[in-house]
């Protein structure tokens, strides 16, 4: 995982997560085209688009999303 975006990288098309609520809180965005081209998934806070970007290997991000879909992180 990296938290520093490459300043020489071209601009990415960011997509808001479908798991983000519409009320303006706890929203993340990811850049799917980076996953297709570079085999990494950049993720950022949609409320702070100029802030840090976390970059995950595609496999790790896919495992995380799968766990979320299965409810592994739901509050009890």
Biopython code that builds the backbone (N, CA, C, O; Angstrom):
import numpy as np
from Bio.PDB.StructureBuilder import StructureBuilder

atoms = [
    (1, "UNK", "N", (0.856, -1.168, 0.000)),
    (1, "UNK", "CA", (0.000, 0.000, 0.000)),
    (1, "UNK", "C", (0.895, 1.222, 0.000)),
    (1, "UNK", "O", (1.939, 1.236, 0.653)),
    (2, "UNK", "N", (0.496, 2.228, -0.718)),
    (2, "UNK", "CA", (1.218, 3.495, -0.779)),
    (2, "UNK", "C", (0.247, 4.609, -0.473)),
    (2, "UNK", "O", (-0.948, 4.469, -0.732)),
    (3, "UNK", "N", (0.726, 5.712, 0.073)),
    (3, "UNK", "CA", (-0.158, 6.847, 0.332)),
    (3, "UNK", "C", (0.274, 8.090, -0.436)),
    (3, "UNK", "O", (-0.265, 9.172, -0.205)),
    (4, "UNK", "N", (1.219, 7.958, -1.329)),
    (4, "UNK", "CA", (1.694, 9.103, -2.089)),
    (4, "UNK", "C", (1.401, 8.905, -3.572)),
    (4, "UNK", "O", (1.973, 8.013, -4.198)),
    (5, "UNK", "N", (0.510, 9.731, -4.146)),
    (5, "UNK", "CA", (0.239, 9.596, -5.573)),
    (5, "UNK", "C", (1.438, 10.050, -6.391)),
    (5, "UNK", "O", (2.237, 10.868, -5.935)),
    (6, "UNK", "N", (1.556, 9.525, -7.576)),
    (6, "UNK", "CA", (2.632, 9.901, -8.481)),
    (6, "UNK", "C", (2.253, 11.231, -9.139)),
    (6, "UNK", "O", (1.295, 11.274, -9.911)),
    (7, "UNK", "N", (2.987, 12.327, -8.850)),
    (7, "UNK", "CA", (2.603, 13.618, -9.416)),
    (7, "UNK", "C", (2.718, 13.663, -10.936)),
    (7, "UNK", "O", (2.119, 14.531, -11.571)),
    (8, "UNK", "N", (3.473, 12.746, -11.527)),
    (8, "UNK", "CA", (3.616, 12.716, -12.977)),
    (8, "UNK", "C", (2.508, 11.908, -13.647)),
    (8, "UNK", "O", (2.403, 11.900, -14.873)),
    (9, "UNK", "N", (1.696, 11.239, -12.866)),
    (9, "UNK", "CA", (0.630, 10.398, -13.423)),
    (9, "UNK", "C", (-0.465, 11.272, -14.035)),
    (9, "UNK", "O", (-0.738, 12.365, -13.539)),
    (10, "UNK", "N", (-1.087, 10.797, -15.103)),
    (10, "UNK", "CA", (-2.189, 11.566, -15.695)),
    (10, "UNK", "C", (-3.380, 11.597, -14.742)),
    (10, "UNK", "O", (-3.492, 10.753, -13.853)),
    (11, "UNK", "N", (-4.254, 12.558, -14.927)),
    (11, "UNK", "CA", (-5.449, 12.669, -14.092)),
    (11, "UNK", "C", (-6.286, 11.401, -14.203)),
    (11, "UNK", "O", (-6.424, 10.826, -15.283)),
    (12, "UNK", "N", (-6.836, 10.978, -13.087)),
    (12, "UNK", "CA", (-7.661, 9.773, -13.052)),
    (12, "UNK", "C", (-9.137, 10.144, -13.017)),
    (12, "UNK", "O", (-9.508, 11.205, -12.514)),
    (13, "UNK", "N", (-9.962, 9.275, -13.547)),
    (13, "UNK", "CA", (-11.411, 9.427, -13.451)),
    (13, "UNK", "C", (-11.844, 8.752, -12.159)),
    (13, "UNK", "O", (-11.731, 7.533, -12.030)),
    (14, "UNK", "N", (-12.335, 9.525, -11.209)),
    (14, "UNK", "CA", (-12.722, 9.009, -9.896)),
    (14, "UNK", "C", (-14.207, 8.674, -9.872)),
    (14, "UNK", "O", (-15.020, 9.380, -10.467)),
    (15, "UNK", "N", (-14.556, 7.586, -9.177)),
    (15, "UNK", "CA", (-15.935, 7.111, -9.061)),
    (15, "UNK", "C", (-16.247, 6.955, -7.577)),
    (15, "UNK", "O", (-15.464, 6.373, -6.826)),
    (16, "UNK", "N", (-17.404, 7.483, -7.161)),
    (16, "UNK", "CA", (-17.799, 7.341, -5.759)),
    (16, "UNK", "C", (-18.258, 5.913, -5.510)),
    (16, "UNK", "O", (-18.964, 5.326, -6.330)),
    (17, "UNK", "N", (-17.856, 5.364, -4.387)),
    (17, "UNK", "CA", (-18.251, 4.012, -4.022)),
    (17, "UNK", "C", (-19.762, 3.905, -3.914)),
    (17, "UNK", "O", (-20.419, 4.815, -3.407)),
    (18, "UNK", "N", (-20.315, 2.794, -4.388)),
    (18, "UNK", "CA", (-21.756, 2.571, -4.259)),
    (18, "UNK", "C", (-22.144, 2.319, -2.800)),
    (18, "UNK", "O", (-23.325, 2.377, -2.458)),
    (19, "UNK", "N", (-21.169, 2.041, -1.945)),
    (19, "UNK", "CA", (-21.432, 1.841, -0.524)),
    (19, "UNK", "C", (-21.457, 3.158, 0.234)),
    (19, "UNK", "O", (-21.824, 3.172, 1.409)),
    (20, "UNK", "N", (-21.080, 4.262, -0.395)),
    (20, "UNK", "CA", (-21.120, 5.565, 0.246)),
    (20, "UNK", "C", (-22.555, 6.046, 0.283)),
    (20, "UNK", "O", (-23.289, 5.923, -0.698)),
    (21, "UNK", "N", (-22.945, 6.587, 1.408)),
    (21, "UNK", "CA", (-24.307, 7.082, 1.548)),
    (21, "UNK", "C", (-24.491, 8.406, 0.832)),
    (21, "UNK", "O", (-23.512, 9.077, 0.504)),
    (22, "UNK", "N", (-25.719, 8.783, 0.589)),
    (22, "UNK", "CA", (-26.026, 10.021, -0.092)),
    (22, "UNK", "C", (-26.101, 11.225, 0.822)),
    (22, "UNK", "O", (-26.369, 12.332, 0.356)),
    (23, "UNK", "N", (-25.867, 11.034, 2.136)),
    (23, "UNK", "CA", (-26.000, 12.146, 3.058)),
    (23, "UNK", "C", (-24.716, 12.940, 3.243)),
    (23, "UNK", "O", (-24.677, 13.840, 4.082)),
    (24, "UNK", "N", (-23.681, 12.644, 2.500)),
    (24, "UNK", "CA", (-22.464, 13.439, 2.540)),
    (24, "UNK", "C", (-21.396, 12.958, 3.502)),
    (24, "UNK", "O", (-20.349, 13.598, 3.603)),
    (25, "UNK", "N", (-21.606, 11.877, 4.204)),
    (25, "UNK", "CA", (-20.608, 11.394, 5.151)),
    (25, "UNK", "C", (-19.984, 10.090, 4.710)),
    (25, "UNK", "O", (-20.587, 9.335, 3.947)),
    (26, "UNK", "N", (-18.787, 9.821, 5.179)),
    (26, "UNK", "CA", (-18.070, 8.568, 4.948)),
    (26, "UNK", "C", (-18.063, 8.139, 3.485)),
    (26, "UNK", "O", (-18.426, 7.008, 3.164)),
    (27, "UNK", "N", (-17.655, 9.030, 2.612)),
    (27, "UNK", "CA", (-17.624, 8.719, 1.184)),
    (27, "UNK", "C", (-16.201, 8.476, 0.705)),
    (27, "UNK", "O", (-15.288, 9.239, 1.020)),
    (28, "UNK", "N", (-16.029, 7.425, -0.048)),
    (28, "UNK", "CA", (-14.743, 7.186, -0.684)),
    (28, "UNK", "C", (-14.943, 7.145, -2.190)),
    (28, "UNK", "O", (-16.033, 6.873, -2.693)),
    (29, "UNK", "N", (-13.857, 7.423, -2.885)),
    (29, "UNK", "CA", (-13.841, 7.320, -4.338)),
    (29, "UNK", "C", (-12.680, 6.409, -4.727)),
    (29, "UNK", "O", (-11.691, 6.294, -4.004)),
    (30, "UNK", "N", (-12.821, 5.771, -5.874)),
    (30, "UNK", "CA", (-11.740, 4.941, -6.391)),
    (30, "UNK", "C", (-11.609, 5.198, -7.879)),
    (30, "UNK", "O", (-12.527, 5.717, -8.513)),
    (31, "UNK", "N", (-10.470, 4.833, -8.428)),
    (31, "UNK", "CA", (-10.201, 5.077, -9.844)),
    (31, "UNK", "C", (-10.083, 3.738, -10.572)),
    (31, "UNK", "O", (-8.997, 3.161, -10.629)),
    (32, "UNK", "N", (-11.200, 3.234, -11.132)),
    (32, "UNK", "CA", (-11.201, 1.911, -11.748)),
    (32, "UNK", "C", (-10.250, 1.761, -12.931)),
    (32, "UNK", "O", (-9.720, 0.672, -13.148)),
    (33, "UNK", "N", (-10.019, 2.814, -13.695)),
    (33, "UNK", "CA", (-9.135, 2.661, -14.855)),
    (33, "UNK", "C", (-7.701, 2.373, -14.433)),
    (33, "UNK", "O", (-6.963, 1.728, -15.178)),
    (34, "UNK", "N", (-7.292, 2.834, -13.265)),
    (34, "UNK", "CA", (-5.948, 2.532, -12.774)),
    (34, "UNK", "C", (-5.822, 1.038, -12.496)),
    (34, "UNK", "O", (-4.761, 0.451, -12.710)),
    (35, "UNK", "N", (-6.897, 0.427, -12.023)),
    (35, "UNK", "CA", (-6.876, -1.015, -11.763)),
    (35, "UNK", "C", (-6.695, -1.787, -13.058)),
    (35, "UNK", "O", (-6.000, -2.803, -13.087)),
    (36, "UNK", "N", (-7.316, -1.312, -14.128)),
    (36, "UNK", "CA", (-7.217, -1.984, -15.424)),
    (36, "UNK", "C", (-5.837, -1.806, -16.053)),
    (36, "UNK", "O", (-5.322, -2.719, -16.698)),
    (37, "UNK", "N", (-5.245, -0.638, -15.865)),
    (37, "UNK", "CA", (-3.978, -0.312, -16.522)),
    (37, "UNK", "C", (-2.768, -0.691, -15.668)),
    (37, "UNK", "O", (-1.810, -1.284, -16.165)),
    (38, "UNK", "N", (-2.818, -0.346, -14.384)),
    (38, "UNK", "CA", (-1.632, -0.453, -13.532)),
    (38, "UNK", "C", (-1.712, -1.549, -12.475)),
    (38, "UNK", "O", (-0.764, -1.722, -11.709)),
    (39, "UNK", "N", (-2.798, -2.283, -12.412)),
    (39, "UNK", "CA", (-3.029, -3.343, -11.423)),
    (39, "UNK", "C", (-2.953, -2.839, -9.987)),
    (39, "UNK", "O", (-2.574, -3.580, -9.080)),
    (40, "UNK", "N", (-3.316, -1.572, -9.788)),
    (40, "UNK", "CA", (-3.470, -1.026, -8.443)),
    (40, "UNK", "C", (-4.799, -0.286, -8.387)),
    (40, "UNK", "O", (-5.342, 0.118, -9.415)),
    (41, "UNK", "N", (-5.317, -0.113, -7.167)),
    (41, "UNK", "CA", (-6.577, 0.598, -6.980)),
    (41, "UNK", "C", (-6.327, 1.811, -6.086)),
    (41, "UNK", "O", (-6.118, 1.655, -4.882)),
    (42, "UNK", "N", (-6.346, 3.015, -6.657)),
    (42, "UNK", "CA", (-6.232, 4.220, -5.839)),
    (42, "UNK", "C", (-7.573, 4.513, -5.156)),
    (42, "UNK", "O", (-8.632, 4.370, -5.768)),
    (43, "UNK", "N", (-7.517, 4.921, -3.890)),
    (43, "UNK", "CA", (-8.708, 5.228, -3.100)),
    (43, "UNK", "C", (-8.459, 6.553, -2.385)),
    (43, "UNK", "O", (-7.362, 6.800, -1.883)),
    (44, "UNK", "N", (-9.485, 7.405, -2.341)),
    (44, "UNK", "CA", (-9.351, 8.684, -1.634)),
    (44, "UNK", "C", (-10.666, 9.049, -0.962)),
    (44, "UNK", "O", (-11.712, 8.468, -1.254)),
    (45, "UNK", "N", (-10.597, 10.022, -0.056)),
    (45, "UNK", "CA", (-11.769, 10.562, 0.633)),
    (45, "UNK", "C", (-12.418, 11.578, -0.297)),
    (45, "UNK", "O", (-11.765, 12.540, -0.704)),
    (46, "UNK", "N", (-13.686, 11.386, -0.641)),
    (46, "UNK", "CA", (-14.348, 12.280, -1.594)),
    (46, "UNK", "C", (-14.505, 13.694, -1.051)),
    (46, "UNK", "O", (-14.651, 14.636, -1.830)),
    (47, "UNK", "N", (-14.479, 13.862, 0.263)),
    (47, "UNK", "CA", (-14.598, 15.188, 0.847)),
    (47, "UNK", "C", (-13.280, 15.954, 0.792)),
    (47, "UNK", "O", (-13.266, 17.172, 0.974)),
    (48, "UNK", "N", (-12.171, 15.255, 0.543)),
    (48, "UNK", "CA", (-10.839, 15.864, 0.479)),
    (48, "UNK", "C", (-10.103, 15.344, -0.757)),
    (48, "UNK", "O", (-9.106, 14.635, -0.621)),
    (49, "UNK", "N", (-10.573, 15.682, -1.954)),
    (49, "UNK", "CA", (-9.978, 15.114, -3.172)),
    (49, "UNK", "C", (-8.516, 15.490, -3.384)),
    (49, "UNK", "O", (-7.810, 14.797, -4.117)),
    (50, "UNK", "N", (-8.049, 16.559, -2.769)),
    (50, "UNK", "CA", (-6.643, 16.935, -2.897)),
    (50, "UNK", "C", (-5.783, 16.304, -1.804)),
    (50, "UNK", "O", (-4.568, 16.498, -1.771)),
    (51, "UNK", "N", (-6.419, 15.551, -0.915)),
    (51, "UNK", "CA", (-5.703, 14.903, 0.183)),
    (51, "UNK", "C", (-4.976, 13.653, -0.283)),
    (51, "UNK", "O", (-4.829, 13.422, -1.483)),
    (52, "UNK", "N", (-4.520, 12.846, 0.671)),
    (52, "UNK", "CA", (-3.754, 11.648, 0.320)),
    (52, "UNK", "C", (-4.585, 10.623, -0.442)),
    (52, "UNK", "O", (-5.805, 10.550, -0.297)),
    (53, "UNK", "N", (-3.899, 9.844, -1.244)),
    (53, "UNK", "CA", (-4.493, 8.744, -2.007)),
    (53, "UNK", "C", (-3.829, 7.467, -1.527)),
    (53, "UNK", "O", (-2.603, 7.359, -1.529)),
    (54, "UNK", "N", (-4.639, 6.496, -1.114)),
    (54, "UNK", "CA", (-4.108, 5.184, -0.760)),
    (54, "UNK", "C", (-4.153, 4.311, -1.999)),
    (54, "UNK", "O", (-5.129, 4.343, -2.749)),
    (55, "UNK", "N", (-3.108, 3.533, -2.218)),
    (55, "UNK", "CA", (-3.021, 2.698, -3.414)),
    (55, "UNK", "C", (-2.851, 1.246, -2.971)),
    (55, "UNK", "O", (-1.898, 0.913, -2.268)),
    (56, "UNK", "N", (-3.779, 0.386, -3.387)),
    (56, "UNK", "CA", (-3.788, -1.018, -2.989)),
    (56, "UNK", "C", (-3.586, -1.919, -4.199)),
    (56, "UNK", "O", (-4.033, -1.581, -5.295)),
    (57, "UNK", "N", (-2.926, -3.054, -4.026)),
    (57, "UNK", "CA", (-2.895, -4.049, -5.107)),
    (57, "UNK", "C", (-4.324, -4.509, -5.417)),
    (57, "UNK", "O", (-5.156, -4.603, -4.515)),
    (58, "UNK", "N", (-4.602, -4.790, -6.674)),
    (58, "UNK", "CA", (-5.952, -5.180, -7.084)),
    (58, "UNK", "C", (-6.484, -6.356, -6.268)),
    (58, "UNK", "O", (-7.633, -6.332, -5.828)),
    (59, "UNK", "N", (-5.664, -7.381, -6.063)),
    (59, "UNK", "CA", (-6.123, -8.560, -5.317)),
    (59, "UNK", "C", (-6.514, -8.242, -3.891)),
    (59, "UNK", "O", (-7.509, -8.763, -3.389)),
    (60, "UNK", "N", (-5.741, -7.391, -3.230)),
    (60, "UNK", "CA", (-6.054, -7.008, -1.849)),
    (60, "UNK", "C", (-7.345, -6.203, -1.788)),
    (60, "UNK", "O", (-8.161, -6.398, -0.887)),
    (61, "UNK", "N", (-7.530, -5.296, -2.750)),
    (61, "UNK", "CA", (-8.742, -4.491, -2.766)),
    (61, "UNK", "C", (-9.963, -5.367, -3.059)),
    (61, "UNK", "O", (-11.017, -5.186, -2.449)),
    (62, "UNK", "N", (-9.828, -6.306, -3.982)),
    (62, "UNK", "CA", (-10.929, -7.223, -4.308)),
    (62, "UNK", "C", (-11.309, -8.069, -3.089)),
    (62, "UNK", "O", (-12.492, -8.307, -2.844)),
    (63, "UNK", "N", (-10.324, -8.514, -2.339)),
    (63, "UNK", "CA", (-10.606, -9.298, -1.125)),
    (63, "UNK", "C", (-11.342, -8.441, -0.096)),
    (63, "UNK", "O", (-12.269, -8.917, 0.559)),
    (64, "UNK", "N", (-10.935, -7.187, 0.048)),
    (64, "UNK", "CA", (-11.604, -6.273, 0.973)),
    (64, "UNK", "C", (-13.060, -6.046, 0.566)),
    (64, "UNK", "O", (-13.959, -6.142, 1.401)),
    (65, "UNK", "N", (-13.297, -5.746, -0.718)),
    (65, "UNK", "CA", (-14.663, -5.514, -1.199)),
    (65, "UNK", "C", (-15.520, -6.766, -1.004)),
    (65, "UNK", "O", (-16.688, -6.666, -0.627)),
    (66, "UNK", "N", (-14.950, -7.936, -1.258)),
    (66, "UNK", "CA", (-15.680, -9.181, -1.038)),
    (66, "UNK", "C", (-16.088, -9.356, 0.415)),
    (66, "UNK", "O", (-17.202, -9.793, 0.703)),
    (67, "UNK", "N", (-15.191, -9.018, 1.327)),
    (67, "UNK", "CA", (-15.491, -9.114, 2.754)),
    (67, "UNK", "C", (-16.600, -8.135, 3.148)),
    (67, "UNK", "O", (-17.471, -8.468, 3.952)),
    (68, "UNK", "N", (-16.563, -6.935, 2.582)),
    (68, "UNK", "CA", (-17.623, -5.943, 2.856)),
    (68, "UNK", "C", (-18.961, -6.497, 2.359)),
    (68, "UNK", "O", (-19.962, -6.427, 3.072)),
    (69, "UNK", "N", (-18.982, -7.036, 1.160)),
    (69, "UNK", "CA", (-20.232, -7.581, 0.593)),
    (69, "UNK", "C", (-20.785, -8.729, 1.420)),
    (69, "UNK", "O", (-22.000, -8.906, 1.500)),
    (70, "UNK", "N", (-19.905, -9.510, 2.035)),
    (70, "UNK", "CA", (-20.343, -10.630, 2.876)),
    (70, "UNK", "C", (-20.716, -10.207, 4.288)),
    (70, "UNK", "O", (-21.126, -11.038, 5.099)),
    (71, "UNK", "N", (-20.573, -8.908, 4.591)),
    (71, "UNK", "CA", (-20.979, -8.395, 5.895)),
    (71, "UNK", "C", (-19.962, -8.556, 6.997)),
    (71, "UNK", "O", (-20.315, -8.428, 8.169)),
    (72, "UNK", "N", (-18.708, -8.833, 6.671)),
    (72, "UNK", "CA", (-17.693, -9.055, 7.684)),
    (72, "UNK", "C", (-17.416, -7.836, 8.563)),
    (72, "UNK", "O", (-16.887, -7.984, 9.665)),
    (73, "UNK", "N", (-17.760, -6.646, 8.099)),
    (73, "UNK", "CA", (-17.482, -5.432, 8.860)),
    (73, "UNK", "C", (-18.735, -4.746, 9.380)),
    (73, "UNK", "O", (-18.676, -3.620, 9.872)),
    (74, "UNK", "N", (-19.876, -5.431, 9.270)),
    (74, "UNK", "CA", (-21.136, -4.838, 9.759)),
    (74, "UNK", "C", (-21.090, -4.720, 11.272)),
    (74, "UNK", "O", (-20.566, -5.593, 11.963)),
    (75, "UNK", "N", (-21.651, -3.620, 11.778)),
    (75, "UNK", "CA", (-21.731, -3.425, 13.228)),
    (75, "UNK", "C", (-22.715, -4.431, 13.820)),
    (75, "UNK", "O", (-23.761, -4.717, 13.238)),
    (76, "UNK", "N", (-22.368, -4.944, 14.951)),
    (76, "UNK", "CA", (-23.248, -5.946, 15.601)),
    (76, "UNK", "C", (-24.293, -5.293, 16.451)),
    (76, "UNK", "O", (-25.109, -5.981, 17.064)),
]
sb = StructureBuilder()
sb.init_structure("model")
sb.init_model(0)
sb.init_chain("A")
sb.init_seg("    ")
for serial, (resi, resn, name, xyz) in enumerate(atoms, 1):
    if name == "N":
        sb.init_residue(resn, " ", resi, " ")
    sb.init_atom(name, np.array(xyz, "f"), 0.0, 1.0, " ", f" {name:<3s}", serial, name[0])
structure = sb.get_structure()
